Amino acid sequence: MAKAGDKDPWYQGDEHSGTSPDHVRGLARRLGVDVELLIGIFPNETADQVDDVRLHMVHIDVDVYDSALDPLKWA
């Protein structure tokens, strides 16, 4: 679990390792949804792939404190 820390004592690491970008793409394809995946930790590693956007809504669906706080600050 990326960015798990002192505020997330129930995570030990590697909890969500059973997925992959190909799996997510396959699910999206089955649903008929066009997606662009940013592979990596956001915003640390992938924010530079998001250019000239005007945000109207931000949905942050993560499981640990810092993984929620960092994209909120970025937005």
C-alpha positions in Angstrom: 0.0 0.0 0.0 1.7 3.2 -1.2 2.3 5.9 1.4 1.0 3.9 4.4 2.3 5.4 7.5 1.7 5.9 11.2 -1.9 7.1 10.6 -2.7 3.8 8.8 -1.7 1.0 11.3 -3.9 -1.6 9.6 -1.7 -1.7 6.5 1.5 -3.7 6.4 2.3 -3.5 2.7 1.4 -5.3 -0.5 -2.3 -5.5 0.2 -3.4 -4.6 -3.3 -0.8 -6.3 -5.4 -3.2 -8.6 -7.1 -4.1 -6.2 -9.9 -2.4 -4.8 -12.9 -2.9 -2.0 -15.5 -4.0 -4.7 -18.0 -6.6 -6.0 -15.6 -8.0 -2.4 -15.1 -8.0 -1.8 -18.9 -9.8 -5.1 -19.4 -12.5 -4.1 -16.9 -12.9 -0.7 -18.5 -13.1 -2.2 -22.0 -15.9 -4.6 -20.8 -17.8 -1.7 -19.4 -17.3 0.3 -22.6 -15.4 3.0 -20.8 -12.5 4.9 -22.4 -9.7 5.3 -19.8 -6.3 6.7 -19.6 -4.3 5.2 -16.8 -1.5 7.1 -15.0 0.8 4.4 -13.8 2.6 5.4 -10.6 2.0 7.3 -7.4 0.0 10.4 -7.9 0.9 13.2 -7.7 4.6 12.4 -6.9 5.3 10.4 -10.1 2.5 11.2 -12.5 1.1 14.7 -12.0 3.3 15.9 -14.9 1.2 13.8 -17.2 -1.8 16.0 -16.4 -1.5 19.2 -18.4 -3.8 22.2 -18.6 -6.8 20.8 -16.8 -9.6 22.7 -15.2 -11.0 20.6 -12.4 -14.8 20.7 -11.8 -14.9 17.8 -9.4 -12.2 15.7 -7.7 -13.0 12.2 -6.5 -10.2 10.8 -4.3 -10.7 7.1 -3.6 -7.8 5.8 -1.6 -7.2 3.8 1.5 -4.5 5.7 3.4 -4.1 9.2 4.8 -1.2 10.5 2.8 -2.5 9.0 -0.4 -5.7 11.1 0.1 -4.0 14.3 1.3 -1.4 14.6 -1.5 -3.8 14.6 -4.4 -6.2 16.9 -2.5 -3.4 19.4 -2.0 -2.4 19.1 -5.7 -6.0 19.7 -6.8 
